[in-house]
Amino acid sequence: SFEGRARPLPGVPLSAPTTASTSAQAAHPTPPYPTAAAMMKKSSSLPGIMMLGCSKPKGNDSTFGKKNTLGFRLQHGAIDLHFGGPSSSEALNAAQLLRNPGWRQKAHASDALNRPASSPALEDVIPKNVRHPRVAPAWLKHDKQVLRYYGYFQEHVTESAVENSRYRQVSFMFFMEDGTLSMTETKVENSGIPQGQFLKRHRVPRDDGMGFIGPDDFRCGSLVTIYSRTYKITGCDRFTRWFCEENGLDVGEDEPMVEDRWQQSYKFNKTAEKGGLPITMQAQDAKIYCKFMSGQPPADTKMTQFLLNDGKVLRFKAFWDDPTLYGARIYFVVHYFLSNNTVEVNEAHARNSGRDAYPVLLKRGPLYKRNTANAYPGMLVSDGGLYMPEDLKVGESISVWGRDVVLYECDDFTQKFYKEFCDLDQLASRIDVSEKPLRHLKLAPPPHNGIGTEEDSLINCQMIQPKAHQQDLAKLMVLSGENLRFEAKCVNGEAEDECRRFVISYLPDTDRTAVYEMPVRNSGHMGGKFREKSRIKNPETGKYFSLQDLYVGNTVTICSQPLQIIRADEHCLQFLEARPDEFPWANPAACSRKLQPLFGEPELQDPTGVDPDLLKDLAASQGINLVDHEVITLLRAFGEDTADGQPVLNGPALMQAC
C-alpha cells in the first residue's frame, strides 16, 4: 500500500507494533485506500516532491523528548557535551581581545608599521574573478572572434528551360574559440528554396580525414570540400583579412561573385519593373511626337547642336592590322562631326601602295558600338550604343563594323577640344607607328667546289656574264720573277719522316705557294713536287698563305702535314730585310729593342760575345718570345765569329743599336 512505502520521520526509531495497536487494527481493518495522514507524508516513489505541512519539527519525536547532552568519560566524570571541555589558553586570549572593540584595527596598524615598505603585489590588487592566466586558453583569447568567408557552390538543375545549373551563395562562420564552423545561405526573394541555416555549428572534419577544417583551409579562389560537396571561396570580410594578415596567413584577393542565368534575368526584370533602364531612342522620339501633338513643342536639340558645332570636326589617325592571309597594316583617317555625331572613315593611301583609288571605308553616318539586325521589320530594339566624343581616345581602339581600328594620333584642334571640354591630354597616349628601316641580309656566296680558283667561282655568282679576275698589275710589274725559298722538315711525330726535307717556294707577285721534297737516299720517299704551285689556305686562319706566315721557326700545315721552317736562303733573307716595316722579325732595330729587359745581364756586356742559344734562354727566362728568325737577323747584323769559327752576338753593339 502507499502507507507501507512511507518513510519514517528522522529521529524516530522504528519499533514493533504493540498488542493494543494490533488488536485495534484487527477491530478496524485497513481501508483499501491510503489515509489522509499517510498522504501527508513524503513519498519515496516520487523523490523531490514534498507535501506541504507533513514535516515535523526537527529534534522532536513522538515522545517530545530532547537529546541527552551529558556524557561520562573515565577519569573525568560527567562532561557537558553541549558546552564542551575546559577552554585553552588561545581561546582565553581571544576572549580577552574581544572585550576591546577596536582590537582588529590596532593589530593591523602595528603590523603595517613593522612591515617593510614595498609595492603591492598584482595578486593583491586585482580580484581573483578578473585575473587572466599567463597562457590564455582559446575560449578566453579568441572569445567572440569569428572569421567570415563568402563562397558558393554549383547545383545541377534538370528539366528547366531557364537554367541548367544554379549558383547558391553561402557564408562560412569559423568560431576561433572552439574551432567550430557554421554555414548560412543568403535568402533570395521568391527563390522557392528553403534558405538560411545551411550547416549547424560544430567541428567539421576534413574530406581526407586528417583532422578538422581550420582557418588555413580557407583562401580566396580555392576549393573546400565539406561533406562531399565542393565550395568555391570568393572573399572574406575586413576583420578576417586583418586577422589573417596579422597571423601570417595568405587569404588571397577577393573574387567577384558569379551569377547564373536566372539571377541575371531576375535582376534585369526587377530593374526594368522599377524603371531603372534608360529609355530607347524610339521611345524618346515618341515622347517628342506626343508633345507636338499636344501642342507643346520642345526645343529642337538637334538643331541647337548643329548651329553650335557646325564645321567642327575631330580628326584622328588610325590603323587596322588585317588578320587575313597576306594581310598588312592599313592606315585610316577618322573624322568625327560634332554637328550631328556622325563618323567618316577614309583610307590613307600611300604612293605606290597598290590599292584602289576609292579611299572611303565608311561613309558619313552614325557609328554604333554594336551592330545588330532585326529579325522582323519594325521590331523595336536597343540602339547598341552610339559612339560619342568621349569614347574616342588616342591609344585605344574602336569597332568599325567588326574591325578593331586603333587611334594613334590626332590633330591640334582635336587635342585642344579634349583639353578644354574633357580635360584629357590625347597626345600623352600617342603611339609611334613609324616602321623600322628594312635591313636586308646579304647572302653568303656558296662554298668553292674545287674547280678553278675561288675568284672565278665568285664572279660567276655575281655576274651573269662573268669576266676574268683582275690581277694587281703593279704588283706583277714590281715583284715579277721573285722566288723566296724556305727549307722545312716534317714534324708529324713519325720516325720514318724525320729525315725528310722540303723546300717551300713563295711567289710574292701572285701569292702562290709551292712545296717540293728534296731527294734523300734510302729514305723511301721519292723527291719532287709535293704541292702544286697555287694559292693555299692556312688552316689556322682560314685565309691564304702570305709572306707574314713564313719565317724561320714557324710551323705551317700544308697538305695535312706539319712543316717546320728551319732556314731560308740568302736571297729570301735579303728580300725580307729590305722591307723592315712589313716584316718586323727581319728588322735588327726592332729585334734589339725587344731585348731591352736583358741589357742588365752580364752576358750581354761581355766583349767576347754571347752564344745565340744562351741569348734565347735568357729571353725565355724574362718572358720574351724570341723566334729563330729574329736570332738569325741579330746574327747577320751584330754577329761575329770566334777563333774556332762559332758565331756569337756582340752584346755592346746590340745595346748600342737601341
NUVOKE-57732 format. One record per residue (C-alpha): z, y, x. Coordinates in nm, 2 decimals, m for minus. Last residue first. Example, Ala and Ser with C-alpha at 12.3 -4.5 7.8 and 13.67 -1.06 7.14 Angstrom:
z,y,x
0.71,m0.11,1.37
0.78,m0.45,1.23
//
This chain:
z,y,x
m7.95,5.07,11.89
m8.17,4.99,12.19
m7.88,5.05,12.43
m7.69,4.75,12.28
m7.98,4.52,12.35
m8.03,4.66,12.70
m7.66,4.60,12.77
m7.68,4.24,12.64
m8.00,4.13,12.83
m8.08,3.81,12.65
m8.14,3.48,12.84
m8.44,3.26,12.91
m8.39,2.96,13.14
m8.62,2.95,13.46
m8.36,2.82,13.71
m8.32,3.17,13.86
m8.27,3.32,13.51
m8.55,3.46,13.30
m8.51,3.78,13.10
m8.52,3.87,12.73
m8.48,4.21,12.57
m8.80,4.25,12.36
m8.95,3.89,12.35
m8.60,3.74,12.35
m8.50,3.97,12.06
m8.80,3.87,11.85
m8.74,3.50,11.93
m8.38,3.54,11.81
m8.51,3.71,11.49
m8.75,3.42,11.43
m8.46,3.17,11.46
m8.26,3.32,11.18
m7.94,3.52,11.23
m7.71,3.51,10.92
m7.42,3.73,11.03
m7.07,3.60,10.91
m6.89,3.70,11.23
m6.86,3.34,11.35
m7.23,3.29,11.27
m7.33,3.59,11.49
m7.13,3.44,11.78
m7.30,3.10,11.74
m7.64,3.27,11.74
m7.56,3.45,12.06
m7.44,3.13,12.22
m7.77,2.96,12.13
m7.96,3.26,12.28
m7.77,3.25,12.61
m7.62,3.58,12.72
m7.73,3.80,13.01
m7.63,3.84,13.38
m7.51,4.19,13.30
m7.23,4.05,13.08
m7.15,4.31,12.81
m7.29,4.08,12.53
m7.06,3.80,12.64
m6.76,4.04,12.64
m6.78,4.09,12.26
m6.75,4.45,12.15
m7.11,4.47,12.06
m7.09,4.18,11.82
m7.05,4.39,11.49
m7.37,4.57,11.59
m7.58,4.26,11.57
m7.79,4.37,11.27
m7.88,4.68,11.45
m8.04,4.47,11.72
m8.25,4.29,11.47
m8.37,4.61,11.31
m8.47,4.76,11.65
m8.65,4.44,11.75
m8.86,4.43,11.43
m9.02,4.08,11.37
m8.74,3.98,11.13
m8.81,4.31,10.94
m9.17,4.21,10.84
m9.34,4.47,10.63
m9.19,4.77,10.82
m9.23,4.60,11.16
m9.61,4.56,11.13
m9.73,4.52,11.49
m9.46,4.27,11.55
m9.60,4.05,11.28
m9.95,4.04,11.43
m9.81,4.00,11.79
m9.61,3.70,11.67
m9.92,3.55,11.50
m10.14,3.60,11.80
m9.88,3.43,12.03
m9.85,3.12,11.82
m9.55,3.04,11.59
m9.25,2.81,11.62
m9.03,2.57,11.44
m9.13,2.61,11.07
m8.95,2.34,10.86
m9.18,2.15,10.62
m9.03,2.00,10.30
m9.30,1.77,10.15
m9.38,1.80,9.77
m9.74,1.90,9.85
m9.60,2.21,10.03
m9.23,2.29,10.04
m9.12,2.56,10.28
m8.83,2.56,10.53
m8.76,2.88,10.72
m8.65,2.87,11.09
m8.96,3.06,11.22
m9.12,3.28,10.95
m9.34,3.22,10.65
m9.22,3.35,10.31
m9.30,3.71,10.40
m9.66,3.61,10.47
m9.71,3.53,10.10
m9.70,3.19,9.92
m9.80,3.23,9.55
m9.52,3.28,9.30
m9.29,3.04,9.12
m9.00,3.14,9.35
m8.87,2.81,9.48
m9.19,2.61,9.40
m9.40,2.84,9.62
m9.74,2.84,9.47
m10.04,2.76,9.69
m10.36,2.98,9.72
m10.62,2.76,9.88
m10.72,2.59,10.20
m10.69,2.22,10.15
m10.36,2.05,10.23
m10.31,1.77,10.49
m10.64,1.81,10.68
m10.64,1.61,11.00
m10.43,1.35,11.17
m10.39,1.00,11.05
m10.04,0.87,11.02
m9.90,0.55,11.18
m9.73,0.74,11.45
m9.88,0.53,11.73
m10.04,0.84,11.89
m9.97,1.17,11.72
m10.26,1.36,11.55
m10.16,1.71,11.43
m10.15,1.74,11.05
m10.32,2.04,10.90
m10.19,2.27,10.63
m10.39,2.55,10.46
m10.28,2.87,10.30
m10.48,3.14,10.12
m10.36,3.50,10.08
m10.73,3.62,10.07
m10.73,3.86,10.37
m10.39,3.72,10.51
m10.53,3.38,10.59
m10.23,3.15,10.67
m10.25,2.83,10.87
m9.96,2.59,10.87
m9.99,2.34,11.15
m9.81,2.02,11.11
m9.61,1.78,11.34
m9.50,1.42,11.25
m9.23,1.27,11.48
m8.95,1.28,11.22
m9.17,1.11,10.96
m9.08,0.75,11.04
m8.71,0.82,11.02
m8.73,0.96,10.67
m8.50,1.26,10.60
m8.76,1.48,10.44
m8.76,1.72,10.73
m9.13,1.72,10.83
m9.21,1.95,11.13
m9.38,2.29,11.14
m9.60,2.49,11.37
m9.72,2.82,11.25
m10.07,2.98,11.26
m10.19,3.32,11.15
m10.57,3.35,11.11
m10.73,3.69,11.09
m11.10,3.68,11.04
m11.11,3.95,10.76
m10.79,4.16,10.77
m10.93,4.51,10.75
m11.26,4.45,10.55
m11.11,4.19,10.32
m10.80,4.40,10.24
m11.02,4.70,10.16
m11.23,4.48,9.94
m10.94,4.36,9.73
m11.12,4.10,9.51
m11.25,4.14,9.16
m11.24,3.82,8.95
m11.59,3.73,8.82
m11.66,3.84,8.47
m11.58,3.66,8.14
m11.80,3.71,7.83
m11.55,3.66,7.55
m11.28,3.83,7.76
m10.90,3.79,7.79
m10.87,3.41,7.78
m11.16,3.35,8.01
m11.02,3.61,8.25
m10.70,3.41,8.27
m10.89,3.09,8.37
m11.08,3.27,8.64
m10.75,3.43,8.78
m10.58,3.09,8.77
m10.84,2.94,9.00
m11.08,2.66,8.92
m10.98,2.36,8.71
m10.61,2.29,8.74
m10.53,2.33,8.37
m10.35,2.67,8.41
m10.09,2.73,8.15
m10.19,2.93,7.84
m10.15,3.31,7.85
m9.84,3.45,7.69
m9.89,3.62,7.35
m9.77,3.97,7.34
m9.51,4.02,7.06
m9.60,4.31,6.83
m9.32,4.55,6.77
m9.35,4.73,6.43
m9.17,5.05,6.41
m8.87,5.03,6.17
m8.94,5.14,5.82
m8.78,5.46,5.69
m8.58,5.37,5.38
m8.26,5.56,5.47
m8.04,5.56,5.16
m7.88,5.88,5.02
m7.53,5.84,4.89
m7.40,6.17,5.01
m7.72,6.34,4.89
m7.61,6.29,4.53
m7.30,6.50,4.56
m7.14,6.49,4.21
m6.95,6.76,4.04
m7.13,6.67,3.71
m7.26,7.01,3.59
m7.28,7.22,3.91
m7.33,6.95,4.18
m7.55,6.74,3.96
m7.78,7.03,3.89
m7.79,7.14,4.26
m7.89,6.80,4.38
m8.16,6.77,4.12
m8.29,7.11,4.21
m8.29,7.02,4.58
m8.49,6.69,4.54
m8.35,6.34,4.51
m8.32,6.03,4.73
m8.27,5.65,4.73
m8.29,5.55,4.36
m8.33,5.17,4.34
m8.56,5.03,4.07
m8.44,4.70,3.93
m8.75,4.59,3.73
m8.69,4.42,3.39
m8.84,4.70,3.18
m8.72,4.98,3.41
m8.36,4.89,3.49
m8.18,5.15,3.70
m8.04,5.11,4.05
m7.77,5.28,4.25
m7.78,5.47,4.58
m7.86,5.80,4.42
m7.71,5.82,4.07
m7.89,5.83,3.73
m7.65,5.73,3.46
m7.50,6.08,3.43
m7.85,6.21,3.33
m7.86,5.98,3.03
m8.04,5.65,3.00
m8.03,5.53,2.64
m7.82,5.23,2.55
m7.94,4.92,2.37
m8.03,5.11,2.05
m7.84,4.90,1.80
m8.04,4.71,1.54
m8.15,4.78,1.19
m8.44,4.55,1.08
m8.74,4.74,0.95
m8.98,4.46,1.06
m8.81,4.13,1.12
m8.72,3.96,1.46
m8.67,4.29,1.62
m8.75,4.31,2.00
m8.49,4.41,2.25
m8.48,4.64,2.56
m8.15,4.70,2.73
m8.08,5.01,2.94
m8.33,5.21,2.74
m8.59,5.46,2.87
m8.71,5.72,2.62
m9.07,5.83,2.68
m9.31,5.96,2.95
m9.54,5.69,3.06
m9.41,5.41,3.28
m9.59,5.27,3.58
m9.84,5.55,3.61
m10.02,5.55,3.95
m10.38,5.50,3.85
m10.58,5.48,4.17
m10.55,5.11,4.23
m10.36,4.98,4.53
m10.49,4.91,4.88
m10.23,5.12,5.05
m10.50,5.30,5.25
m10.31,5.63,5.22
m9.98,5.60,5.05
m9.93,5.56,4.68
m9.61,5.70,4.52
m9.61,5.51,4.18
m9.51,5.71,3.88
m9.21,5.67,3.65
m9.16,5.91,3.35
m8.83,5.94,3.17
m8.73,6.12,2.84
m8.40,6.29,2.76
m8.56,6.56,2.53
m8.55,6.88,2.73
m8.38,6.73,3.03
m8.69,6.56,3.15
m8.62,6.28,3.40
m8.90,6.22,3.65
m8.89,5.91,3.87
m9.12,5.90,4.18
m9.19,5.54,4.29
m9.22,5.33,4.61
m9.33,4.97,4.62
m9.18,4.72,4.86
m9.39,4.41,4.90
m9.47,4.09,4.71
m9.67,3.81,4.88
m9.51,3.57,4.63
m9.30,3.75,4.37
m8.98,3.94,4.45
m9.14,4.29,4.44
m8.88,4.52,4.60
m8.87,4.84,4.40
m8.84,5.19,4.54
m8.71,5.52,4.42
m8.74,5.90,4.48
m8.58,6.11,4.21
m8.69,6.43,4.03
m8.48,6.59,3.76
m8.69,6.81,3.54
m8.61,7.14,3.38
m8.91,7.29,3.21
m8.75,7.32,2.87
m8.37,7.29,2.91
m8.22,7.55,2.67
m8.50,7.56,2.41
m8.54,7.18,2.41
m8.17,7.12,2.37
m8.15,7.36,2.08
m8.45,7.20,1.91
m8.29,6.86,1.95
m7.95,6.98,1.82
m8.10,7.11,1.50
m7.80,7.28,1.33
m7.70,7.12,1.00
m7.89,7.16,0.67
m7.65,7.16,0.38
m7.86,7.15,0.07
m7.76,6.80,m0.05
m8.09,6.65,0.05
m8.07,6.80,0.40
m7.72,6.67,0.43
m7.84,6.33,0.33
m8.11,6.34,0.59
m7.86,6.43,0.86
m7.64,6.13,0.76
m7.95,5.90,0.76
m8.04,6.02,1.11
m7.68,5.94,1.22
m7.71,5.59,1.06
m8.04,5.53,1.24
m7.89,5.64,1.57
m7.61,5.39,1.53
m7.25,5.47,1.45
m6.99,5.41,1.71
m6.75,5.11,1.66
m6.38,5.17,1.59
m6.42,5.19,1.21
m6.12,4.98,1.13
m6.33,4.69,1.00
m6.56,4.71,1.30
m6.27,4.68,1.54
m6.14,4.38,1.35
m6.48,4.22,1.35
m6.52,4.27,1.72
m6.17,4.13,1.79
m6.24,3.82,1.58
m6.58,3.77,1.74
m6.43,3.78,2.09
m6.13,3.57,1.99
m6.36,3.31,1.84
m6.59,3.29,2.14
m6.31,3.23,2.38
m6.12,3.49,2.57
m6.00,3.47,2.93
m5.71,3.67,3.05
m5.79,3.88,3.36
m5.65,3.75,3.69
m5.34,3.88,3.86
m5.34,3.86,4.24
m5.15,3.60,4.43
m4.78,3.50,4.39
m4.71,3.45,4.76
m4.34,3.37,4.81
m4.15,3.54,5.09
m3.82,3.59,4.90
m3.86,3.97,4.85
m4.22,3.92,4.75
m4.12,3.66,4.49
m3.86,3.88,4.33
m4.09,4.18,4.32
m4.37,3.98,4.15
m4.13,3.83,3.90
m3.98,4.17,3.82
m4.33,4.31,3.76
m4.45,4.05,3.52
m4.67,3.75,3.61
m5.04,3.66,3.61
m5.32,3.41,3.54
m5.17,3.07,3.58
m5.41,2.80,3.44
m5.23,2.51,3.26
m5.30,2.14,3.28
m5.15,1.90,3.02
m5.02,1.56,3.14
m4.66,1.65,3.07
m4.68,1.98,3.27
m4.97,2.02,3.51
m5.00,2.35,3.69
m5.33,2.50,3.81
m5.35,2.80,4.05
m5.51,3.14,4.00
m5.18,3.33,4.01
m4.92,3.11,4.17
m4.65,2.89,4.01
m4.53,2.58,4.19
m4.31,2.78,4.43
m4.09,2.89,4.14
m3.98,2.53,4.07
m4.10,2.22,3.89
m3.87,1.92,3.93
m3.86,1.64,4.19
m4.15,1.43,4.32
m4.27,1.25,4.00
m4.64,1.34,4.06
m4.66,1.55,3.75
m4.35,1.74,3.84
m4.04,1.71,3.62
m3.94,1.98,3.38
m3.58,2.09,3.37
m3.50,2.20,3.02
m3.57,2.49,2.78
m3.78,2.38,2.49
m4.16,2.38,2.51
m4.40,2.56,2.28
m4.17,2.79,2.09
m4.40,3.03,1.90
m4.72,2.90,1.74
m4.80,2.68,1.44
m5.18,2.71,1.43
m5.37,2.86,1.14
m5.49,3.15,1.37
m5.45,3.41,1.10
m5.28,3.66,1.34
m5.22,3.52,1.69
m4.87,3.43,1.80
m4.82,3.41,2.17
m4.71,3.07,2.28
m4.37,3.01,2.43
m4.27,2.79,2.72
m3.93,2.70,2.87
m3.83,2.60,3.21
m3.49,2.51,3.36
m3.38,2.57,3.72
m3.01,2.63,3.64
m2.95,3.00,3.72
m3.31,3.08,3.80
m3.45,3.04,3.45
m3.82,2.99,3.45
m4.00,3.14,3.15
m4.37,3.05,3.12
m4.58,3.24,2.87
m4.87,3.08,2.68
m5.22,3.18,2.58
m5.44,2.92,2.40
m5.80,2.91,2.50
m6.04,2.75,2.25
m6.31,2.49,2.26
m6.63,2.41,2.07
m6.65,2.73,1.87
m6.80,2.87,1.55
m6.98,2.57,1.41
m6.67,2.35,1.43
m6.67,1.98,1.42
m6.45,1.93,1.72
m6.24,2.17,1.91
m6.11,2.09,2.26
m5.81,2.28,2.39
m5.81,2.49,2.71
m5.48,2.60,2.86
m5.35,2.95,2.92
m5.13,3.15,3.16
m4.87,3.41,3.20
m4.56,3.39,3.42
m4.20,3.50,3.36
m3.92,3.46,3.61
m3.58,3.49,3.45
m3.27,3.63,3.61
m2.97,3.64,3.37
m2.73,3.49,3.63
m2.91,3.42,3.96
m2.61,3.45,4.19
m2.35,3.32,3.94
m2.53,3.02,3.80
m2.67,2.95,4.15
m2.33,2.93,4.31
m2.21,3.22,4.52
m2.11,3.14,4.88
m1.82,3.36,4.97
m1.68,3.34,4.62
m1.66,3.65,4.39
m1.33,3.78,4.26
m1.31,3.92,3.91
m1.07,3.68,3.75
m0.84,3.67,4.05
m0.77,4.04,4.05
m0.90,4.25,4.34
m0.63,4.45,4.52
m0.40,4.17,4.66
m0.70,3.94,4.76
m0.86,4.23,4.95
m0.55,4.26,5.16
m0.36,4.59,5.16
m0.38,4.79,5.48
m0.08,4.76,5.71
0.26,4.93,5.77
0.53,4.68,5.89
0.77,4.56,5.61
1.14,4.67,5.66
1.10,4.98,5.44
0.89,4.79,5.18
1.16,4.52,5.17
1.43,4.77,5.10
1.23,4.93,4.82
1.15,4.59,4.67
1.52,4.49,4.66
1.63,4.83,4.51
1.36,4.79,4.24
1.48,4.44,4.15
1.86,4.54,4.14
1.81,4.82,3.89
2.04,4.70,3.60
2.34,4.57,3.82
2.52,4.28,3.64
2.21,4.06,3.71
2.30,4.07,4.08
2.63,3.88,4.03
2.45,3.62,3.81
2.20,3.56,4.10
2.49,3.52,4.34
2.66,3.27,4.11
2.34,3.07,4.07
2.29,3.06,4.44
2.65,2.94,4.49
2.60,2.66,4.25
2.73,2.64,3.89
2.96,2.35,3.78
2.80,2.08,3.56
2.59,2.10,3.24
2.64,2.33,2.94
2.50,2.10,2.68
2.58,1.77,2.85
2.95,1.85,2.86
3.10,1.61,3.10
3.39,1.37,3.04
3.54,1.21,3.35
3.42,1.30,3.69
3.50,0.99,3.89
3.25,0.78,3.69
3.05,0.98,3.44
3.10,1.02,3.07
2.88,1.22,2.83
2.93,1.48,2.57
2.64,1.65,2.37
2.61,1.39,2.09
2.31,1.46,1.87
2.38,1.60,1.53
2.43,1.42,1.20
2.28,1.50,0.86
2.29,1.13,0.77
1.93,1.12,0.66
1.82,1.26,0.99
1.83,1.61,1.12
1.71,1.71,1.47
1.39,1.86,1.34
1.40,1.99,0.98
1.19,1.77,0.75
0.81,1.78,0.72
0.66,1.70,0.38
0.62,2.05,0.25
0.24,2.08,0.31
0.05,1.76,0.36
m0.05,1.70,0.72
m0.41,1.61,0.81
m0.47,1.56,1.19
m0.50,1.18,1.16
m0.60,1.04,0.82
m0.51,0.67,0.83
m0.17,0.75,0.97
m0.08,0.95,0.66
0.18,1.22,0.69
0.43,1.21,0.40
0.40,1.40,0.07
0.21,1.11,m0.09
0.50,0.88,m0.03
0.74,1.11,m0.21
0.50,1.13,m0.51
0.48,0.75,m0.54
0.20,0.54,m0.45
0.00,0.35,m0.72
0.06,m0.02,m0.83
0.43,0.06,m0.93
0.69,m0.11,m0.73
0.93,m0.33,m0.94
1.25,m0.18,m1.08
1.51,m0.45,m1.11
1.39,m0.63,m0.79
1.37,m0.30,m0.61
1.72,m0.21,m0.71
1.84,m0.56,m0.60
1.69,m0.50,m0.26
1.83,m0.15,m0.24
2.17,m0.28,m0.31
2.13,m0.56,m0.06
2.04,m0.32,0.21
1.70,m0.27,0.36
1.67,m0.33,0.74
1.68,m0.02,0.95
1.41,0.20,1.11
1.55,0.48,1.32
1.53,0.84,1.21
1.47,1.08,1.50
1.11,1.15,1.40
1.03,1.08,1.04
0.89,0.74,0.96
0.52,0.68,0.95
0.35,0.59,0.62
0.14,0.27,0.61
0.37,0.09,0.36
0.36,0.38,0.12
m0.02,0.37,0.10
0.00,0.00,0.00
//
